[in-house]
Amino acid sequence: MKKKFRLQDIILLAIIPIVFGAIFVGTDYLYNFVSMAIGPFANEALFGLWIMAGPLSIYLVRVPGAALVGEILGAAAEVIFGGTFGAAALISGIVQGIGSELGFALWRYKNWSWPVLTTSAVTTTVVSFGYELFRLGYVHYHLPMILALFSVRFISVFFFGAVMVRVIFKMLSRSQVLKQA
């Protein structure tokens, strides 16, 4: 594990959020359409896309704090690009970044295996769902509905925040775009 950011890390941490900010804006509009069909499950099914900047940033850069920085900058890019959630996306970005960062911190930033990505998916899901339980009014649903929403969110976060992050990392490694020091 590196303890500080190098110039190439900073450049990567600038590029990832810009790309994901654009993806976030696209999924904002997709969310508005899909939510008409499946209600609150739209948020949960797409949620994993909205958290990818954090785990991908730290998985590529491997510096403590990179998940939080990546997610906040991704949310800021979403706001700048005109996302439908406006400045509220920044608060969500902070919460999501903390959740992602926590998963890596529990492993003391020393391990970059599937269990760490899975831990990050769990902590991201728990922290973000806890925040949105009240913000989105899920607390007013019956327990089976809350558990169903939580389950869909976890599946989405695991797929996008662990599986897809690992796939992207492997593709970049094979193409020798990444040079781990």
Stockholm file with secondary structure:
# STOCKHOLM 1.0

chainA/1-181         MKKKFRLQDIILLAIIPIVFGAIFVGTDYLYNFVSMAIGPFANEALFGLWIMAGPLSIYLVRVPGAALVGEILGAAAEVIFGGTFGAAALISGIVQGIGSELGFALWRYKNWSWPVLTTSAVTTTVVSFGYELFRLGYVHYHLPMILALFSVRFISVFFFGAVMVRVIFKMLSRSQVLKQA
#=GR chainA/1-181 SS CCSSCCHHHHHHHHHHHHHHHHHHHHHHHHHHHHHHHHTHHHHHHHHHHHTTHHHHHHHHHCCTTHHHHHHHHHHHHHHHTTCTTTTHHHHHHHHHHHHHHHHHHHTTTCCCSHHHHHHHHHHHHHHHHHHHHHHSCGGGSCHHHHHHHHHHHHHHHHIIIIIHHHHHHHHHHHTTCCCCC
#=GC SS_cons         CCSSCCHHHHHHHHHHHHHHHHHHHHHHHHHHHHHHHHTHHHHHHHHHHHTTHHHHHHHHHCCTTHHHHHHHHHHHHHHHTTCTTTTHHHHHHHHHHHHHHHHHHHTTTCCCSHHHHHHHHHHHHHHHHHHHHHHSCGGGSCHHHHHHHHHHHHHHHHIIIIIHHHHHHHHHHHTTCCCCC
//
